[in-house]
C-alpha cells in the first residue's frame, strides 16, 4: 500500500502538473487568438505567388466521375468573369474597366450577369477607402452594361426566384460597450427591390447581441487602409433557405449567414427578426460560404485561421455534428487565409474554390480530386490572380440562355436588376 506521505507527494505533484498544464493551454489559446487577430486585420490580396512548374487551365479532368456543367468564376482585381466549359474553353466573358474590384456574382436565368464591387476613383487604388464607391453592376449576356446602382454593398449578392435580392451593407456605428472611441463596422443584411432600393435591413450586431446563449467574440481594432475600426462580424455570405421541414431551422423565410470574425454560421428568421440557430465557435476558424443542402445539412468552407490548413465540412444542424469533411492528405497543401467557397454538385461531388491560390477543384465523397483548374491570369510579376468564387451551372441552364429566344433582353422590356416574379 502507498503510505500517507507518498499519497501527499503524489497529490501535490498532480495539482502542480495540472496547474502547469492549464497555464500552457491558456498560453496556447492566447497565442492562437493573437495570430487570428493578426490574420483578420490583413488586407485582401489579389495575386499570389505561383508554384514553380505549376500549369494553368484545367490540369485534371476525369470525365467519367466529374459532374458535367459549365464553370463561371470571377477574379477580384481584374474585374473579369469567365464562363468555361469542362475542358477550360471560354464560352462567355464579362469585364468592366470602371471598377477596381469585383466580388460576388449571380448569373440569372435570362443570361444577365449581376456583380457587386467597388468603382475606381481618381486617387491611387491602394489609397482608396474600401467602404466607398460601392455598386451593383448589371451586364447583359453579351457584356453590355444595362444598369449600375450605387449602394454600400459588399461580399455577397444572392438571387432566389420569388424572393427579394439579398446583400450585405456596411454600417459604421458607435457601440460604447464594445469600444469608447473606435467605431464598429457592423454589417446589415438587406433585401433589395428589383430597382436596387433597400426594402428592409437588419443589424447583425443587434441580432446577435440579443440572442440568448450567444457570446460575441472580441475583435481588436484594425487600421486597414488607415480607416480605424473594429470589424466585428465580417459577414461574407447570406442566402435564402429553400427547404420545407418541421424544424423552425428550415423555414422558407429563413436566411443563413456566415460570419468570419465570429467563427459562426447563423440562421435568422427574417419575418420575426430573430436568430433561431448558431454554430461554429470552437469548431470553425474564419469560415466562409455556408450553404444549406437539399438534405438539410450545411456545407461550410472552414479557412482554419491560425491552424494553417483549410477544410470543407458538411454538418447536421439538428445534431450539430460534422458528417463529412474534405481536407488535403498533406494538410498545408490546402489553405486559403481569406475567401474560399464550396458547392455540392448534383452527383454528390463537391466543387471547392481555394481562392488565394487561384485554384478550383472537384472532389468525390472519398476526397479524390477528379477535376482541377488554375486560372491562367497573372500579373507582370508572374503571380496568379485570386479567384473570388466559382459556380458550376448545369448544361441545360446555360444552353437555355444561349437559345435565341432566351437571350438576355436589354432596355425597357426588362428593367431593374432582376425579375421580380
TORPA-158613 format. One record per residue (C-alpha): residue in three letters; residue number from 1; y, z negated, x negated. Coordinates in steps of 0.001 Angstrom, whole numbers, plus 500000, padded with zeros to 6 digits. Each point is the difference from the previous one (the first is absolute). Example, Ala and Ser with C-alpha at 12.3 -4.5 7.8 and 13.67 -1.06 7.14 Angstrom:
2
+------+------+--------+--------+--------+
! resn ! resi !     c2 !     c3 !     c1 !
+------+------+--------+--------+--------+
!  Ala !    1 ! 495500 ! 492200 ! 487700 !
!  Ser !    2 ! 503440 ! 500660 ! 498630 !
+------+------+--------+--------+--------+
//
This chain:
421
+------+------+--------+--------+--------+
! resn ! resi !     c2 !     c3 !     c1 !
+------+------+--------+--------+--------+
!  Unk !    1 ! 500000 ! 500000 ! 500000 !
!  Unk !    2 ! 503603 ! 500565 ! 498980 !
!  Unk !    3 ! 501793 ! 496716 ! 499286 !
!  Unk !    4 ! 503386 ! 499119 ! 501489 !
!  Unk !    5 ! 501887 ! 500737 ! 496771 !
!  Unk !    6 ! 498526 ! 503493 ! 499802 !
!  Unk !    7 ! 500775 ! 500552 ! 503682 !
!  Unk !    8 ! 503627 ! 499010 ! 499421 !
!  Unk !    9 ! 500331 ! 502364 ! 497030 !
!  Unk !   10 ! 498494 ! 502871 ! 502015 !
!  Unk !   11 ! 502319 ! 499262 ! 502917 !
!  Unk !   12 ! 503081 ! 500016 ! 497730 !
!  Unk !   13 ! 498828 ! 503243 ! 498376 !
!  Unk !   14 ! 499553 ! 501686 ! 503364 !
!  Unk !   15 ! 503435 ! 498906 ! 501193 !
!  Unk !   16 ! 501714 ! 501193 ! 496811 !
!  Unk !   17 ! 498061 ! 503288 ! 499939 !
!  Unk !   18 ! 500715 ! 500614 ! 503663 !
!  Unk !   19 ! 503704 ! 499333 ! 499458 !
!  Unk !   20 ! 500087 ! 502343 ! 496998 !
!  Unk !   21 ! 498197 ! 502684 ! 502001 !
!  Unk !   22 ! 502474 ! 499654 ! 502855 !
!  Unk !   23 ! 502929 ! 500237 ! 497575 !
!  Unk !   24 ! 498536 ! 503139 ! 498423 !
!  Unk !   25 ! 499528 ! 501539 ! 503452 !
!  Unk !   26 ! 503591 ! 499151 ! 500902 !
!  Unk !   27 ! 501259 ! 501526 ! 496745 !
!  Unk !   28 ! 498021 ! 503160 ! 500656 !
!  Unk !   29 ! 501433 ! 500200 ! 503518 !
!  Unk !   30 ! 503553 ! 499529 ! 498658 !
!  Unk !   31 ! 499417 ! 502732 ! 497405 !
!  Unk !   32 ! 498613 ! 502351 ! 502683 !
!  Unk !   33 ! 502965 ! 499351 ! 502302 !
!  Unk !   34 ! 502410 ! 500733 ! 497142 !
!  Unk !   35 ! 498200 ! 503263 ! 499219 !
!  Unk !   36 ! 500083 ! 500998 ! 503665 !
!  Unk !   37 ! 503725 ! 499222 ! 500211 !
!  Unk !   38 ! 500644 ! 502182 ! 496954 !
!  Unk !   39 ! 497936 ! 502858 ! 501431 !
!  Unk !   40 ! 501681 ! 499737 ! 503398 !
!  Unk !   41 ! 503439 ! 500378 ! 498403 !
!  Unk !   42 ! 499148 ! 503159 ! 498060 !
!  Unk !   43 ! 501613 ! 503225 ! 501266 !
!  Unk !   44 ! 497846 ! 502859 ! 501236 !
!  Unk !   45 ! 498988 ! 502591 ! 497454 !
!  Unk !   46 ! 499807 ! 503693 ! 500850 !
!  Unk !   47 ! 497920 ! 501249 ! 497064 !
!  Unk !   48 ! 497194 ! 498448 ! 497959 !
!  Unk !   49 ! 498488 ! 500793 ! 496627 !
!  Unk !   50 ! 497130 ! 502440 ! 500176 !
!  Unk !   51 ! 496706 ! 499204 ! 498329 !
!  Unk !   52 ! 499196 ! 502317 ! 497114 !
!  Unk !   53 ! 497859 ! 502919 ! 501139 !
!  Unk !   54 ! 500353 ! 499159 ! 503697 !
!  Unk !   55 ! 499723 ! 503122 ! 502141 !
!  Unk !   56 ! 502170 ! 500747 ! 503033 !
!  Unk !   57 ! 499247 ! 501158 ! 503522 !
!  Unk !   58 ! 496593 ! 499464 ! 501617 !
!  Unk !   59 ! 497707 ! 498819 ! 497187 !
!  Unk !   60 ! 497049 ! 498981 ! 502201 !
!  Unk !   61 ! 498863 ! 501562 ! 503280 !
!  Unk !   62 ! 496563 ! 499220 ! 501364 !
!  Unk !   63 ! 500208 ! 502128 ! 503152 !
!  Unk !   64 ! 496609 ! 498854 ! 501303 !
!  Unk !   65 ! 501160 ! 496425 ! 500609 !
!  Unk !   66 ! 503813 ! 500175 ! 499848 !
!  Unk !   67 ! 501809 ! 499986 ! 503362 !
!  Unk !   68 ! 501509 ! 503458 ! 500687 !
!  Unk !   69 ! 503686 ! 500395 ! 500778 !
!  Unk !   70 ! 503488 ! 500685 ! 498668 !
!  Unk !   71 ! 501803 ! 497541 ! 497735 !
!  Unk !   72 ! 503749 ! 499308 ! 500281 !
!  Unk !   73 ! 501770 ! 497921 ! 497386 !
!  Unk !   74 ! 503569 ! 499094 ! 499003 !
!  Unk !   75 ! 501457 ! 499304 ! 496550 !
!  Unk !   76 ! 502849 ! 497520 ! 499846 !
!  Unk !   77 ! 502746 ! 501364 ! 497729 !
!  Unk !   78 ! 499136 ! 503682 ! 500289 !
!  Unk !   79 ! 500560 ! 499757 ! 503785 !
!  Unk !   80 ! 497082 ! 502376 ! 500337 !
!  Unk !   81 ! 497127 ! 500120 ! 502474 !
!  Unk !   82 ! 496998 ! 502290 ! 499571 !
!  Unk !   83 ! 497197 ! 500764 ! 502419 !
!  Unk !   84 ! 496815 ! 500909 ! 498126 !
!  Unk !   85 ! 496650 ! 501365 ! 500980 !
!  Unk !   86 ! 496915 ! 498205 ! 498705 !
!  Unk !   87 ! 500019 ! 501966 ! 496746 !
!  Unk !   88 ! 503629 ! 499151 ! 499263 !
!  Unk !   89 ! 501629 ! 503271 ! 501054 !
!  Unk !   90 ! 503473 ! 499592 ! 501512 !
!  Unk !   91 ! 500046 ! 500958 ! 503687 !
!  Unk !   92 ! 503544 ! 498856 ! 500791 !
!  Unk !   93 ! 502761 ! 498018 ! 498306 !
!  Unk !   94 ! 503273 ! 498273 ! 500832 !
!  Unk !   95 ! 502955 ! 499085 ! 497773 !
!  Unk !   96 ! 503628 ! 498947 ! 500338 !
!  Unk !   97 ! 502383 ! 499864 ! 497034 !
!  Unk !   98 ! 502562 ! 497766 ! 501770 !
!  Unk !   99 ! 497680 ! 496971 ! 499856 !
!  Unk !  100 ! 499490 ! 497672 ! 497031 !
!  Unk !  101 ! 496665 ! 498555 ! 501144 !
!  Unk !  102 ! 497463 ! 500571 ! 502765 !
!  Unk !  103 ! 497720 ! 497323 ! 501386 !
!  Unk !  104 ! 497707 ! 500099 ! 503031 !
!  Unk !  105 ! 499439 ! 503087 ! 502175 !
!  Unk !  106 ! 498445 ! 501284 ! 503214 !
!  Unk !  107 ! 498714 ! 503494 ! 500730 !
!  Unk !  108 ! 500278 ! 500329 ! 503772 !
!  Unk !  109 ! 497595 ! 502038 ! 502148 !
!  Unk !  110 ! 502616 ! 502749 ! 500440 !
!  Unk !  111 ! 500306 ! 500418 ! 496222 !
!  Unk !  112 ! 503317 ! 498238 ! 499515 !
!  Unk !  113 ! 500205 ! 497809 ! 496923 !
!  Unk !  114 ! 501783 ! 496620 ! 500087 !
!  Unk !  115 ! 500820 ! 498054 ! 496847 !
!  Unk !  116 ! 502154 ! 496974 ! 499185 !
!  Unk !  117 ! 501869 ! 499581 ! 496757 !
!  Unk !  118 ! 503308 ! 499574 ! 498214 !
!  Unk !  119 ! 502620 ! 502695 ! 499605 !
!  Unk !  120 ! 501780 ! 500745 ! 496749 !
!  Unk !  121 ! 503570 ! 498913 ! 499284 !
!  Unk !  122 ! 502552 ! 501228 ! 497473 !
!  Unk !  123 ! 499237 ! 497028 ! 497766 !
!  Unk !  124 ! 497104 ! 499848 ! 497540 !
!  Unk !  125 ! 496673 ! 499599 ! 501783 !
!  Unk !  126 ! 499059 ! 496989 ! 497874 !
!  Unk !  127 ! 503072 ! 498116 ! 501216 !
!  Unk !  128 ! 499622 ! 500755 ! 503672 !
!  Unk !  129 ! 499673 ! 497111 ! 502437 !
!  Unk !  130 ! 496364 ! 500162 ! 501181 !
!  Unk !  131 ! 501030 ! 498786 ! 503450 !
!  Unk !  132 ! 502632 ! 502662 ! 500723 !
!  Unk !  133 ! 499959 ! 503677 ! 501037 !
!  Unk !  134 ! 496662 ! 499743 ! 501786 !
!  Unk !  135 ! 498953 ! 502660 ! 502478 !
!  Unk !  136 ! 497181 ! 501541 ! 502002 !
!  Unk !  137 ! 499572 ! 503719 ! 499414 !
!  Unk !  138 ! 498310 ! 502466 ! 502348 !
!  Unk !  139 ! 498781 ! 503337 ! 498624 !
!  Unk !  140 ! 498222 ! 502834 ! 501779 !
!  Unk !  141 ! 496529 ! 501200 ! 499000 !
!  Unk !  142 ! 501735 ! 502697 ! 497973 !
!  Unk !  143 ! 502286 ! 497456 ! 498255 !
!  Unk !  144 ! 503206 ! 500625 ! 501935 !
!  Unk !  145 ! 502205 ! 496916 ! 500414 !
!  Unk !  146 ! 500120 ! 499179 ! 503710 !
!  Unk !  147 ! 501579 ! 496563 ! 500093 !
!  Unk !  148 ! 501165 ! 497142 ! 497794 !
!  Unk !  149 ! 500807 ! 496523 ! 501295 !
!  Unk !  150 ! 501695 ! 497318 ! 497910 !
!  Unk !  151 ! 498198 ! 496682 ! 500430 !
!  Unk !  152 ! 499172 ! 497059 ! 497702 !
!  Unk !  153 ! 496286 ! 500782 ! 500205 !
!  Unk !  154 ! 497571 ! 499408 ! 497163 !
!  Unk !  155 ! 496328 ! 500282 ! 499051 !
!  Unk !  156 ! 498448 ! 500961 ! 503336 !
!  Unk !  157 ! 500309 ! 502426 ! 502875 !
!  Unk !  158 ! 497196 ! 499978 ! 502558 !
!  Unk !  159 ! 499362 ! 502364 ! 502894 !
!  Unk !  160 ! 497532 ! 499260 ! 502802 !
!  Unk !  161 ! 499882 ! 502253 ! 503062 !
!  Unk !  162 ! 501609 ! 498398 ! 503027 !
!  Unk !  163 ! 501654 ! 497252 ! 497920 !
!  Unk !  164 ! 503469 ! 499688 ! 498445 !
!  Unk !  165 ! 500259 ! 500852 ! 496316 !
!  Unk !  166 ! 499544 ! 496934 ! 497768 !
!  Unk !  167 ! 501873 ! 499301 ! 496788 !
!  Unk !  168 ! 501344 ! 497141 ! 497858 !
!  Unk !  169 ! 503676 ! 499112 ! 499501 !
!  Unk !  170 ! 501775 ! 498077 ! 497235 !
!  Unk !  171 ! 501917 ! 496909 ! 501086 !
!  Unk !  172 ! 501968 ! 497948 ! 497447 !
!  Unk !  173 ! 500681 ! 496586 ! 501507 !
!  Unk !  174 ! 500898 ! 496471 ! 499055 !
!  Unk !  175 ! 497194 ! 497472 ! 500469 !
!  Unk !  176 ! 501257 ! 496690 ! 498541 !
!  Unk !  177 ! 496607 ! 498298 ! 500319 !
!  Unk !  178 ! 498614 ! 502567 ! 497536 !
!  Unk !  179 ! 503015 ! 500266 ! 497680 !
!  Unk !  180 ! 503533 ! 498634 ! 500230 !
!  Unk !  181 ! 501705 ! 503039 ! 498479 !
!  Unk !  182 ! 497689 ! 502959 ! 499410 !
!  Unk !  183 ! 499480 ! 502263 ! 503016 !
!  Unk !  184 ! 496484 ! 500579 ! 501268 !
!  Unk !  185 ! 498736 ! 503547 ! 500446 !
!  Unk !  186 ! 498329 ! 499738 ! 503376 !
!  Unk !  187 ! 498066 ! 502871 ! 501562 !
!  Unk !  188 ! 500294 ! 500997 ! 503630 !
!  Unk !  189 ! 497311 ! 501892 ! 501864 !
!  Unk !  190 ! 501753 ! 502630 ! 502111 !
!  Unk !  191 ! 499022 ! 502406 ! 502742 !
!  Unk !  192 ! 501956 ! 503248 ! 500090 !
!  Unk !  193 ! 500708 ! 502455 ! 502783 !
!  Unk !  194 ! 499304 ! 503704 ! 499494 !
!  Unk !  195 ! 503675 ! 500291 ! 498978 !
!  Unk !  196 ! 499690 ! 497352 ! 497290 !
!  Unk !  197 ! 501800 ! 497246 ! 501892 !
!  Unk !  198 ! 498718 ! 496434 ! 499614 !
!  Unk !  199 ! 498391 ! 498933 ! 503291 !
!  Unk !  200 ! 499010 ! 496525 ! 498880 !
!  Unk !  201 ! 499524 ! 498080 ! 496760 !
!  Unk !  202 ! 498522 ! 496693 ! 498867 !
!  Unk !  203 ! 500632 ! 497929 ! 496875 !
!  Unk !  204 ! 496820 ! 499296 ! 498067 !
!  Unk !  205 ! 501504 ! 496803 ! 498587 !
!  Unk !  206 ! 500694 ! 498703 ! 503503 !
!  Unk !  207 ! 496527 ! 500985 ! 501181 !
!  Unk !  208 ! 498169 ! 498415 ! 497076 !
!  Unk !  209 ! 502183 ! 496898 ! 499816 !
!  Unk !  210 ! 499156 ! 499252 ! 503615 !
!  Unk !  211 ! 496250 ! 500513 ! 499637 !
!  Unk !  212 ! 497961 ! 496751 ! 500140 !
!  Unk !  213 ! 497805 ! 499509 ! 496940 !
!  Unk !  214 ! 501639 ! 502743 ! 497918 !
!  Unk !  215 ! 501800 ! 498995 ! 496812 !
!  Unk !  216 ! 502488 ! 502361 ! 498379 !
!  Unk !  217 ! 499363 ! 500487 ! 496295 !
!  Unk !  218 ! 502944 ! 499369 ! 497705 !
!  Unk !  219 ! 501440 ! 503100 ! 498334 !
!  Unk !  220 ! 502443 ! 499803 ! 497103 !
!  Unk !  221 ! 503332 ! 501782 ! 499798 !
!  Unk !  222 ! 500000 ! 503596 ! 498866 !
!  Unk !  223 ! 502887 ! 501960 ! 498503 !
!  Unk !  224 ! 498322 ! 503376 ! 500414 !
!  Unk !  225 ! 502690 ! 502627 ! 499278 !
!  Unk !  226 ! 502566 ! 497183 ! 499738 !
!  Unk !  227 ! 499747 ! 499194 ! 503708 !
!  Unk !  228 ! 499048 ! 496310 ! 499986 !
!  Unk !  229 ! 497836 ! 498968 ! 502937 !
!  Unk !  230 ! 496761 ! 498291 ! 500998 !
!  Unk !  231 ! 497507 ! 502657 ! 501047 !
!  Unk !  232 ! 498098 ! 497609 ! 502225 !
!  Unk !  233 ! 497449 ! 502159 ! 501795 !
!  Unk !  234 ! 500163 ! 503533 ! 498552 !
!  Unk !  235 ! 498264 ! 501595 ! 502959 !
!  Unk !  236 ! 498427 ! 503361 ! 499233 !
!  Unk !  237 ! 497939 ! 500983 ! 503052 !
!  Unk !  238 ! 500396 ! 499707 ! 503765 !
!  Unk !  239 ! 497761 ! 501738 ! 502539 !
!  Unk !  240 ! 499155 ! 499919 ! 503696 !
!  Unk !  241 ! 496501 ! 498762 ! 500825 !
!  Unk !  242 ! 498108 ! 502368 ! 502275 !
!  Unk !  243 ! 496900 ! 498050 ! 500997 !
!  Unk !  244 ! 498882 ! 498434 ! 503258 !
!  Unk !  245 ! 498017 ! 496764 ! 499669 !
!  Unk !  246 ! 499743 ! 496524 ! 501464 !
!  Unk !  247 ! 501688 ! 498261 ! 497074 !
!  Unk !  248 ! 503836 ! 499766 ! 500108 !
!  Unk !  249 ! 499965 ! 501352 ! 496443 !
!  Unk !  250 ! 499173 ! 503498 ! 501247 !
!  Unk !  251 ! 502594 ! 500515 ! 502746 !
!  Unk !  252 ! 501451 ! 503532 ! 500087 !
!  Unk !  253 ! 503468 ! 498480 ! 499920 !
!  Unk !  254 ! 499313 ! 498244 ! 496710 !
!  Unk !  255 ! 501233 ! 500983 ! 496555 !
!  Unk !  256 ! 498298 ! 499419 ! 496637 !
!  Unk !  257 ! 502274 ! 499219 ! 497046 !
!  Unk !  258 ! 499414 ! 499702 ! 496231 !
!  Unk !  259 ! 502284 ! 497764 ! 497901 !
!  Unk !  260 ! 499680 ! 500301 ! 496241 !
!  Unk !  261 ! 501962 ! 496896 ! 498989 !
!  Unk !  262 ! 498301 ! 497769 ! 502551 !
!  Unk !  263 ! 496493 ! 501267 ! 499085 !
!  Unk !  264 ! 499527 ! 500313 ! 503733 !
!  Unk !  265 ! 498842 ! 502339 ! 502726 !
!  Unk !  266 ! 501240 ! 499020 ! 503456 !
!  Unk !  267 ! 499508 ! 501198 ! 503558 !
!  Unk !  268 ! 502981 ! 499725 ! 502337 !
!  Unk !  269 ! 500057 ! 500090 ! 503775 !
!  Unk !  270 ! 503058 ! 502233 ! 500366 !
!  Unk !  271 ! 500562 ! 499279 ! 503682 !
!  Unk !  272 ! 499792 ! 496201 ! 499646 !
!  Unk !  273 ! 501814 ! 500036 ! 496642 !
!  Unk !  274 ! 497531 ! 497774 ! 498209 !
!  Unk !  275 ! 497455 ! 500041 ! 497170 !
!  Unk !  276 ! 496435 ! 499751 ! 501320 !
!  Unk !  277 ! 498035 ! 500253 ! 496734 !
!  Unk !  278 ! 500507 ! 499737 ! 496216 !
!  Unk !  279 ! 497767 ! 500240 ! 496957 !
!  Unk !  280 ! 500201 ! 500538 ! 496266 !
!  Unk !  281 ! 501629 ! 497092 ! 498171 !
!  Unk !  282 ! 497586 ! 498796 ! 497348 !
!  Unk !  283 ! 497937 ! 503181 ! 500351 !
!  Unk !  284 ! 502402 ! 502943 ! 499581 !
!  Unk !  285 ! 502597 ! 500572 ! 497295 !
!  Unk !  286 ! 502853 ! 502425 ! 500691 !
!  Unk !  287 ! 498172 ! 501973 ! 502749 !
!  Unk !  288 ! 500905 ! 503362 ! 501534 !
!  Unk !  289 ! 499063 ! 502233 ! 502902 !
!  Unk !  290 ! 497939 ! 497874 ! 502392 !
!  Unk !  291 ! 498577 ! 502206 ! 502759 !
!  Unk !  292 ! 497882 ! 499162 ! 503034 !
!  Unk !  293 ! 496701 ! 501885 ! 500048 !
!  Unk !  294 ! 498192 ! 501280 ! 503082 !
!  Unk !  295 ! 497332 ! 497311 ! 499543 !
!  Unk !  296 ! 502659 ! 497273 ! 500265 !
!  Unk !  297 ! 499996 ! 499153 ! 496300 !
!  Unk !  298 ! 503050 ! 500277 ! 497729 !
!  Unk !  299 ! 500168 ! 502118 ! 496828 !
!  Unk !  300 ! 502397 ! 498717 ! 497305 !
!  Unk !  301 ! 501105 ! 501129 ! 496544 !
!  Unk !  302 ! 500019 ! 496779 ! 497954 !
!  Unk !  303 ! 502102 ! 500693 ! 496890 !
!  Unk !  304 ! 498972 ! 496918 ! 498046 !
!  Unk !  305 ! 503340 ! 498881 ! 498535 !
!  Unk !  306 ! 499274 ! 497634 ! 497134 !
!  Unk !  307 ! 496308 ! 500864 ! 500219 !
!  Unk !  308 ! 500570 ! 503396 ! 498319 !
!  Unk !  309 ! 497489 ! 501902 ! 502098 !
!  Unk !  310 ! 500166 ! 501383 ! 503521 !
!  Unk !  311 ! 497480 ! 500315 ! 502783 !
!  Unk !  312 ! 499756 ! 501280 ! 503573 !
!  Unk !  313 ! 498555 ! 497566 ! 502526 !
!  Unk !  314 ! 498747 ! 500315 ! 503562 !
!  Unk !  315 ! 500149 ! 496672 ! 501833 !
!  Unk !  316 ! 499012 ! 498758 ! 503430 !
!  Unk !  317 ! 503114 ! 498460 ! 501630 !
!  Unk !  318 ! 497922 ! 497841 ! 502369 !
!  Unk !  319 ! 497875 ! 498335 ! 497325 !
!  Unk !  320 ! 502598 ! 500563 ! 497226 !
!  Unk !  321 ! 497191 ! 501077 ! 497684 !
!  Unk !  322 ! 500024 ! 502946 ! 497599 !
!  Unk !  323 ! 497179 ! 502341 ! 501065 !
!  Unk !  324 ! 500505 ! 502789 ! 497431 !
!  Unk !  325 ! 502033 ! 500601 ! 496896 !
!  Unk !  326 ! 500526 ! 502594 ! 497297 !
!  Unk !  327 ! 500799 ! 499056 ! 496439 !
!  Unk !  328 ! 499432 ! 502052 ! 496869 !
!  Unk !  329 ! 496944 ! 498971 ! 497944 !
!  Unk !  330 ! 502443 ! 499707 ! 497101 !
!  Unk !  331 ! 502490 ! 497856 ! 501906 !
!  Unk !  332 ! 503178 ! 500884 ! 498111 !
!  Unk !  333 ! 499357 ! 503737 ! 500380 !
!  Unk !  334 ! 501279 ! 499701 ! 503577 !
!  Unk !  335 ! 503346 ! 498229 ! 500171 !
!  Unk !  336 ! 503295 ! 500831 ! 501694 !
!  Unk !  337 ! 502666 ! 497293 ! 499681 !
!  Unk !  338 ! 502073 ! 501595 ! 502766 !
!  Unk !  339 ! 499257 ! 502115 ! 503065 !
!  Unk !  340 ! 496456 ! 501202 ! 500665 !
!  Unk !  341 ! 498336 ! 501100 ! 503237 !
!  Unk !  342 ! 496554 ! 500443 ! 501519 !
!  Unk !  343 ! 498672 ! 502044 ! 502927 !
!  Unk !  344 ! 496605 ! 499707 ! 501670 !
!  Unk !  345 ! 498694 ! 503524 ! 500608 !
!  Unk !  346 ! 497932 ! 501190 ! 502996 !
!  Unk !  347 ! 496760 ! 500152 ! 497983 !
!  Unk !  348 ! 500365 ! 496392 ! 498793 !
!  Unk !  349 ! 501392 ! 500825 ! 496562 !
!  Unk !  350 ! 503295 ! 498500 ! 498816 !
!  Unk !  351 ! 502949 ! 501903 ! 498518 !
!  Unk !  352 ! 501955 ! 497877 ! 497486 !
!  Unk !  353 ! 503444 ! 500704 ! 498534 !
!  Unk !  354 ! 500450 ! 498391 ! 496582 !
!  Unk !  355 ! 503727 ! 500572 ! 500111 !
!  Unk !  356 ! 501106 ! 499039 ! 496505 !
!  Unk !  357 ! 497529 ! 502377 ! 498369 !
!  Unk !  358 ! 500832 ! 502955 ! 502240 !
!  Unk !  359 ! 496364 ! 499964 ! 501043 !
!  Unk !  360 ! 498102 ! 500197 ! 503305 !
!  Unk !  361 ! 496228 ! 499674 ! 500307 !
!  Unk !  362 ! 497357 ! 499799 ! 502709 !
!  Unk !  363 ! 497053 ! 497622 ! 499855 !
!  Unk !  364 ! 496755 ! 499630 ! 501902 !
!  Unk !  365 ! 499227 ! 496592 ! 501580 !
!  Unk !  366 ! 497955 ! 499389 ! 496846 !
!  Unk !  367 ! 503136 ! 500466 ! 497872 !
!  Unk !  368 ! 498990 ! 503327 ! 498443 !
!  Unk !  369 ! 502989 ! 502323 ! 499417 !
!  Unk !  370 ! 499422 ! 503353 ! 501711 !
!  Unk !  371 ! 503506 ! 501541 ! 499922 !
!  Unk !  372 ! 502654 ! 499369 ! 497362 !
!  Unk !  373 ! 503538 ! 501370 ! 499641 !
!  Unk !  374 ! 502875 ! 499562 ! 497541 !
!  Unk !  375 ! 503377 ! 501480 ! 500835 !
!  Unk !  376 ! 500956 ! 502712 ! 497487 !
!  Unk !  377 ! 503708 ! 499141 ! 500208 !
!  Unk !  378 ! 501419 ! 498400 ! 496854 !
!  Unk !  379 ! 503423 ! 499311 ! 498512 !
!  Unk !  380 ! 501341 ! 501357 ! 496700 !
!  Unk !  381 ! 498244 ! 497156 ! 498140 !
!  Unk !  382 ! 496646 ! 501051 ! 501380 !
!  Unk !  383 ! 499762 ! 496946 ! 502278 !
!  Unk !  384 ! 498243 ! 500566 ! 503314 !
!  Unk !  385 ! 501887 ! 499658 ! 503294 !
!  Unk !  386 ! 499002 ! 497047 ! 502163 !
!  Unk !  387 ! 498596 ! 500661 ! 503470 !
!  Unk !  388 ! 501373 ! 497983 ! 502920 !
!  Unk !  389 ! 496973 ! 500719 ! 502188 !
!  Unk !  390 ! 497531 ! 502697 ! 500942 !
!  Unk !  391 ! 498616 ! 500550 ! 503494 !
!  Unk !  392 ! 497048 ! 502189 ! 500876 !
!  Unk !  393 ! 500305 ! 502032 ! 503208 !
!  Unk !  394 ! 497096 ! 501651 ! 501796 !
!  Unk !  395 ! 499497 ! 503746 ! 499725 !
!  Unk !  396 ! 500796 ! 500389 ! 503717 !
!  Unk !  397 ! 503251 ! 498034 ! 499730 !
!  Unk !  398 ! 501454 ! 502373 ! 497413 !
!  Unk !  399 ! 498474 ! 503159 ! 501473 !
!  Unk !  400 ! 501596 ! 499241 ! 503386 !
!  Unk !  401 ! 503389 ! 499714 ! 498280 !
!  Unk !  402 ! 499452 ! 503303 ! 498206 !
!  Unk !  403 ! 499373 ! 501888 ! 503252 !
!  Unk !  404 ! 503072 ! 502060 ! 500999 !
!  Unk !  405 ! 500195 ! 498270 ! 503391 !
!  Unk !  406 ! 500042 ! 496612 ! 498318 !
!  Unk !  407 ! 502591 ! 500712 ! 497289 !
!  Unk !  408 ! 502710 ! 497370 ! 499850 !
!  Unk !  409 ! 502921 ! 500755 ! 502272 !
!  Unk !  410 ! 503533 ! 499577 ! 498711 !
!  Unk !  411 ! 503232 ! 499851 ! 501942 !
!  Unk !  412 ! 500735 ! 498554 ! 503431 !
!  Unk !  413 ! 496463 ! 500581 ! 501357 !
!  Unk !  414 ! 498661 ! 497116 ! 497899 !
!  Unk !  415 ! 502899 ! 497567 ! 499413 !
!  Unk !  416 ! 499681 ! 496594 ! 498383 !
!  Unk !  417 ! 497740 ! 498623 ! 497306 !
!  Unk !  418 ! 496739 ! 500026 ! 501952 !
!  Unk !  419 ! 498597 ! 500889 ! 503435 !
!  Unk !  420 ! 500618 ! 497120 ! 502397 !
!  Unk !  421 ! 496881 ! 500739 ! 502072 !
+------+------+--------+--------+--------+
//
